[in-house]
Amino acid sequence: MHDQGMWDQHTIGARLRVLRRWRGLTLVELAGLAGLSPAFLSMAERGQRALDRRSHISALASALRVSETDLVGGPHLTADPVQAGPHATIPAVRAALMTNTMTAPAVDEARPLDELITEMGRIDRSEYKHLVVGQKLPQLIGELHVHACDPADELACRRALETLIDAFQTATFVSKDLGYGDLASIAAMKAQEAATLLDDPVSIGKAASLRIHTMPTNAREQTLAAAEQAAETLEPHIRDDMGVQVLGMITLAAALSATVIYNADRTRHWLDQAAELATRTPDTPGRNWGAFSASNVGVWRVALATERGESGGALLELARTVDEDKIAPRRGRHATFLADVGRGLARDRKTRRQAERWLLRAEAVAPHKIRNSRQVAETVAVMIQQNRSAATGRELRGLASRMGIPH
C-alpha cells in the first residue's frame, strides 16, 4: 500500500490538476482549450489514464500557458545509481557547450585529430552512452575546437567540424533523454553553427534534424514546416549512403511532427518517403547514421502508432513486423522500441500483463535510458494506480521502485 500524497507527485495527471486549478480552469474549460475530452482529462488527473503522448502534452501545456517541463516535471533523481548516475555528467557537458566557441576553445592543447575522431566513434558505439558522454565528451568537444580554430590545413578543419557535429548530436539526444531540454537546444544550435561553416548540404541536414527535434512544443506547425523544408533542401544533394540516411531521418522527423498535429495525410506521405529511401541504403541500423534503415523505419511506425494512441493487439501485430535482431546493436533505439510497445499495450486492459513484460525487457536492454524516461514513468505510475486495489505484479513494483515511483 502506498501513500496517496506521494503517488500524486509522480504522475503528469497530478501536476495537470495543480496547474489547471492554478489557472482557475474547470475540466470542461481546459478540455475545450486543448481539444481533448473532459472525461479523458478527469481520468488522467485521477491516475487512470496515462498522459504520455506528445500531442496531448503539447496541447495541454499550450492551453495552460506553461512549459512542457512544468507539466511533465523536470529530471527526477532516485537513489538508484543507474538512474541517477548519468545526471552527474550533465554539468561538465553544459560547461563544454557554453565555454567553447569557434574562435576560442576552452582548452589549450589537443590530441591528434585522428585520435579524437576515433574516440568520437567509440562514444557513438558505446552501450552505455549516457555515462560515457560525461566522462569523455566535454574534453573531446574542447579539443575538437582547438583543431577547428587552428587547423593544420583546410581538410583538418573540415574533419574537426564534422566530428564536432557528431559530438553535438550526442550531446543533444543525451540531454533530451535526461530531461534537460534547454541544453539539448544549445547543442543543436552549436551543430548548426558548425554546419554553416562547413557549407555542406549533408552537414546542414544533420544540424537541421537536431534543430527539429529540439523545437518548442508550442511550435508544432512550425516544426513540421522546418522538417519539410529541410527535406526539400537536402534532397537534390543526395550522393551517397550518408546523404540518404540523413535525409531519411529528416523524413521520419517530419512524420513525427505531422503525427503530433494529427495530420494523417502528411504522416503517411513522409513515412512512405522514409520507406522508399530505406531501400537505397543497407539495412544495418548499427552502422548507419541515426540508425536509419528499413528496420528502423519499422521501429518508427510503431513509435508513431503509439503516439496516435494505438493499443492492444493492433499495436502488437505492428511490433511483430520489426526484426529485433537488426536493431539490437542500437541498444537505446531497441529499448525505446520495446518501451513504445509496452506503453501502447498498457492502454488496453486485455494486454496490460504483456505490457509489463515489454517494459521490463526495455529496462533490461538499456536501464539507464528507460529509468530516466518520463513517458515510461508515466505509464508505470498509472499502471500501479490502476492496480492499486489488486495485487500488483512483483516485477512491475520492482520497476516502479527503481524509477522512484511509489508502489
N, C-alpha and C positions, 0 to 999 in steps of 0.2 A: 504494500500500500504506500503510495507516495503522497506528499503534501501538495494540495491543490495550488497553493500560492507559489510554490517552487515550479510546478508544471507551467503556470501562467507565464513564466519568464522565458519559456523555451519554445514557444510556437509563434509563428508570424501572426496567426489569428488573434492571439492575446495582445500583441502590440498594435494590431489593427484596431481593436476595441478601444485601447487607450488613446490612440491618435484620433479616432473618429469622435470620441467624446470631447477630446481637447478642442477639436474644430467645431463642436456643437452641432454635429450632424446626426440625423437619425439613420438607421439602416436603410430605409427607403430612399432617403436623400442621397446617401453615398452610393447606393446601388445605381441610381439614375445617373449620377455624375461619371461613374466608372463603367457603365454599360454592362453591369452584372446583376444577377437576381438577388433580391433581399434574402431569399431562403438560403442561397449559397453562402452569402456573407454571414448570415446568422450561424450556420453550421461551422464555418471557418473560425468565427470568433469563439465558438464553444469547443474547438478542437476536434470536430467531427469530419472536417474536410481539410485537405492539405492545400495551402497556398504556395504551390511550388512551380507554377507556370509563369514564364517571363511576361506574357501578355497581361495576366491578372495583376502581377506585382507592379508592372509599369503603369497600368491604368489606375490602380488604387493610389500609388504614390503621386501621380499627376492630380487626381481628384482631391487628395488631401493636401496638396501643395507642400510635400515633403520630399526628401531624397529617398531613393530606394534603400539606402543603408539605414535610414531612420525606421523604415518599415520592417526590413528583414533582420536588422541588427548587425552590428559590426563583428569583427573576429571574436570568437569566444574561446578562451583558453581553459583547458582542463589539466588535471594532474597527470594525464597520460602523456609521456614524452613523445610518442609517435605523433599525437595530435598537436601538441604544443611546440615541439622542437622546431619545426620549420619557421614559426613566427619569430624565433630568436634571431633568424638570419636576416629579417627584413630591414633593421636599421642600417646594416652595412650596405645592403643593396640600395637603399634610399640615398645614403651618403654618396655612393659611387655615381648614381644618376644625377645628383644635384651639384656635385663639385667638379666633375669633368666636363669640359667644353671642347669644341672642335679647334679652338685656338689655344687652350691652356689645360693640359692634362693635370690631374691632381697628384700624379706620381712623377718622380724624376727619371727613373730608369725603366727599361723594359727588356724582357727576354726576347730572343729571336722571334720574328713574326711567325715562322713555320711552327715553332713550338706552341705559340698562342693559338694558332688555328687548330692544331691537333688537340689541344686541351678543350677548346670550344666543342669540338666533335665528341669528346668523351662526355662532356656535360649533357649534350643532346641525347646521347645514348644511355645515360645513367638510369638505372631502375629507380633510384631514389633522388630524382632531380631536385625536389624541394629542399632537401638538406644540402646537396652538393652545391646548389646555387649560392647559398650563403657562405659556404666555405671557399669557393673558387671564383665566382662571378665578379664580385666587386673589384678584386685586384686585376682580374683579366680585363675588365672594362677600362680601368686606368691605363694599363699597359698598351692596350689597343689604341687608345687616344694618343699615346706617345708616338706610335708609328704613323697614325693618321696626320698628326701635326707636323712631324719632321720625318717624312718618308725617305727611304733610300732612293726611290725613283717613283714614277707615276704608277707602275704596276703594283708596287708595295703599298702605295696609298689606297689604291682601289681594293686590294685584298684586305687591308685593315678595315676599311669602311664596310665592305661586305660582311666581314666577320662581326663587326660591331652591330650590324642589323640583326644577325643571328643572336647575339648576346642580348640585345634589346627585346627581341621576340621572346626569349626565355624569361627575361625579367617581367615582361608584360603578362604572360599567362600564369606564372607562379604567383605574382602579386594579385592577379584577379582571382585565382583559385583560393587564396588565403583571405580574401575579403578586403584587400587594400586597393580599391578602385582608383583612387587618386594616383597612386604610384604606377599602376598599370597604364594610366593615361599619359603620365610623364614619360615612361619608357617608350610608348608608341610614338609620341612626338619626337623623341630622340631618334628613333628609327627613321622617321620621315625626314629629319634634318640630314642624316647620313645619306639617305636615298637621293635627296635633292642634290647633294654634292656629287654623287655618282652620275646623275643624269642618265640612268639606265632604266628602261621601261619595266624590266622584271623586278629590279630592286625597288622601284617606286611602287610596283604592285604588292610586293611583300609588306612594305610600310603601310600601304593603304589598307591591307587586310587587318593589320593591328589597330589602325585608327577605327575601322568599322566595328571591331569587337569591343572597343572601349568608349564608344559614343554614348552620351547620356540616354537614360531610358525614356526620358520625356521628349526625345527627338526621334521617334520611331519612323516617321515618314522620311525624315532627312537621312536616317541610317540606310534605309533601303535605297534611296536615291544615290547616296555615296557609293554603295556597293555596286549598283548597276552602272554608274559612271566609271568606276574603277575597272569593271569587267570590259566595258566597251573600249576604254583607253588601252588596255593591255592586249586585247585580242589580236590586233593586226601585227603585233610584235612577237608572236609565239614562234620560236625557232627550235626548241629542244624540250626534253623531258621537264627540265626545271620550269620553263615557261608554262607548260601545260599544267604542272602541279600547282603553281602559284595561281594561275587563272582558275583552276578547279576549286581551290579553297575559297577564292573570292565568290565564285558562283554559289558555293554552299553557304557562305555568309549571307549572300543575297536571299537565298531560300529561307534561311532562318529569320531574317528581317521581315520578309513577306509573311511568314507564318505568324509572327508576333502581332502583325497588324491585320490578321485574318484575311489576307489576300490570297485565296486559294489558287487563282489562275497564275499569279506570279510565282508562287511557291512551286507549282508543277513545272512551270517554264524553266526555272533555274535548277531544279532537281534534274530535269531532262538534259539540260546543258551540262551539268556535272557528270551525269552518266555517260554522255557522249564523249566528253573529254577523258574520262577514265579508261575508255577503250584505246586511247592513244598513248598510254604510259603503263609501265609494268605494274602488276598487282602485288606490289611489295611495300605495304604500309611502313614497315620498319625502316626502310631506306629512303622513302620519298619525302619531299618537303611537305610539312604539315600532315604527313601520313596520307596524303591524297592518293586514292587508288579506287578500284572498283569495290573492294571490300569496305573501304571507309565510306564510300557513298552509301552502302547498305547500312552502316552504323548511323549515318546522319539521317537516313529515312526513319529509323527507329526513334532517334532523338526528336525529330520534328513531329512524328506521330505522338510521342509523349507530350510534347508542347501543345499539340492540338487538343489534348485531352483523351486520346485513345487509351483503352484499358482492357484488361481481361484477355480472353482468348484471341481476339483480333491482333492485339499487340504481340502476343506470344508467337503467333504464326509468322508475323513480320520478322521477329527476332530470329526465328529459326532459319531465315534465309542468309544470315550472316555467318561466315566461316570464322569462328573464333580463333582457330589456329593461325589464320592470316594476320589478325590484328594483335595477337598475343605479344609480339615484340614491343609494341607500344603500350606499356602497362597502364599508363594514365588513360589513354584512349579506350583500352579494353575495360578498365574499371568503370569509366563513365558510361559505356555502353551497358554493362551489367546493371549499373545503378538506374539508368533510364528505364530499362525493362522492369526492374523491381519497383520503381516509383509508379509506373503505369499499372502494374499488376495489383499494387496496393489499393488502387481506387475501386476495385471490384471485390465485393465480399467473397465471391467464389474463388478468387485467385490470391487472396492475401497470404495464405500459407506458402504458396510458391514465391510470392514477393519477398518474403523473409529470406528464402534460400538465395534468390538472386542478389539481394542486398549484402548478404554475408559473403557471397562469392566476390562481389565487388570489393569489399573490405579486404579480403584475403589477397587480392591481386595488387592493390595499391592502398594500404591502410592510411598512409599519411594524407592522401588525396581525399579519400572517402570520409574520414573522420573530420575533415575540415569543410565538407560540402554542406552549405546551408540548405540546399534542396533535399539532400538525403536526411539531414537532421530534422527538417520539417516533416518529411514522410514518416520517419521513425517515431517522432513525438506524437503525431496524430494516430499512428497505429497503436501506440501504447495507450493513448487516451480512449480510442475506440474499444480497446480490450480491457479497460481498467476494472470492469466488473467481472471479468473472466480470468482464467489462468493464462497470463501472457507467456508465450514461449520463452524458455530459458535463454536460448540463443539470441532472440531479439532483445531481451532485457540486458544481455551482455553487451550487445552493440550499443544500446542506449547508454549504458554505464560508461563505455569507452568514449562516447561523444559528449558526456557530461549532461545527459538528459535524465531528469528524474523518472524513475520507473517503479 
